[in-house]
């Protein structure tokens, strides 16, 4: 593995390999270097330089291979890869440049989003040794961790996240999160959020078929139109799972899942801004 060769990749292939643009990588590298300046340099010099260490972390999130396999690529130990990944995650979060707006963004006055999309995505985990029922998702038929995503419809930017165990209902996660939405902001969510109007009157939820009954044609048309508006949040979930650490079975400690989701969401927002800028320049 050679960082020099990876730098020679064109922009499209570089993003395919790392999951981020070259400019985002440069921004992450600057934050990583600033973090190391503030730390003690005691001990032996590292075998990998800063750019290689950052590439190791990105490779881990993007491909989610084991520490052992990534260590073989870079000719270091598994423990070294583990330390690098953890330190890079802490450095990027502490830099303040890779954070999502937060739920306070939803209650702002004129700056509040016009429409937000709400959905929950699930990540499979290994079967816990204890409290298995707490993490068992009846929908997925396996043990999972849930991540509630709230995003702006117009820009596609992720506003905030909240987390829960696989057994918790999607709407229950929303209620526990304590998220408050500006009364003038519209919210669109799937049929799992029945009763949402009691918490936010300006919300739109698909009509459910009544027991032993059928939906009217008007209700079916309404559901179809709503699904077209809501599809954006599914695209966002798919983009987050470009990083295989959120798509495959999560093997790490569950306590670090929240941090990684927030970090990857922040990278997604930054990449979204770059993609929008590039499209504007092309037009």
Secondary structure, 3 states (H helix, E strand, C coil): CCHHHHHCCCHHHHHHHHCCCHHHHHHHHHHHHHHHHCCCCCCCCCCCCHHHHHHHHHHHHHHCCCHHHHHHHHCCCHHHHHHHHHHHHHHHHHHCCCCCCCHHHHHCCCCCCCEEEEEEEEEEECCCCCCHHHHEECCCCEEEEEEEEEEECCCCCEEEEEEEECCCCHHHHHHHHCCCCCCCCEEEECHHHCCHHHCCCCEEECCCCCCCCCCCHHHHHHHHHHHHHHHHHHHHHHHHCCCHHHHCCECCCHHHHHHHHHHHHHHHHHHHHHHHHHHHHHC
